[in-house]
Amino acid sequence: MKKLVSLILSLLFTVFIFAEQPLVKDIKALGGKGQKITVTWTLPAKTEKPIKKLYLYRSLKQITSYDQIKDKKPLAELKATYTSYTDTVTDFKDYFYAVIIVTDQPYDLILLSFNSTVNGAHLIPKEKKDASIKIEPDKVYPDGTLRETPLPYVDILDKNYDDEEKISQETLDSTKELYSSKKNKNTILKQYIFEEDMISPDGGDDYLLFEILKTSFVQRKYDQAIKDLNKLVGTNISESTRNRAYFYIGEAQYLTGDYNAAVKTFIKIQQVYPIQTKKWLDSALNKL
């Protein structure tokens, strides 16, 4: 009993001492069935000196001391506001991760479960599927429901994102001339879902996007969907996933009646999805 109390007191003391130090905490790494391992952590509430950037390290061995990594090049150099990173690997080895905060210099302290992962993360082998089974996804989810696909539980990552890109009034005016018309002013468009987002992916960026669609967008919780999608687009996800996320942001803004914001969002990706964005821009501009 005394040993247990002593251990608890020691842990509480450690938490208290390092709570406001330039040290991330709650680091976790999760592997998927694709080629992605997602690493997440929590930034300190405040630090004595401002955080300039973060260094992310990867190793095949548990990182227990700064001496193990001080002479190695970081896997990634990240912005000071980042709380996640998606790593790409091509094998099924166990990988360990550590995050170092840089103020005037790197803060050279490693604490397991704080800024260094305790357990190794690895990819999950894909299961062989029956080639005779064919899935024919619809273009739109009926009545806000999802295809019945077994899904593991995963938290939506608390990620940071940059300020929204500004769209000039000149661009808006030129877009109005291209897309606006007097037809179908009272028609409200329905949700559109890209085929690749119709069923649960194996993991990685696409899975994070799918989870947002599943938990908020198709449930018509559009304000929450906009918030979660904006966080997602600000992280280091793939360009294709980011473009689709922007499309869903535009849809959600349109479906909440914020047509001006929807126009700005669709303009960002109109060259990527010219056919799909045309009718949304047309309808949104007609309603302004």
Helices and strands as residue ranges (DSSP letters): H 2-18, E 25-31, E 36-42, E 53-59, G 66-68, E 76-79, E 84-88, E 96-102, G 142-144, H 169-179, G 195-197, H 204-212, I 213-217, H 222-233, H 239-255, H 259-268, H 274-287
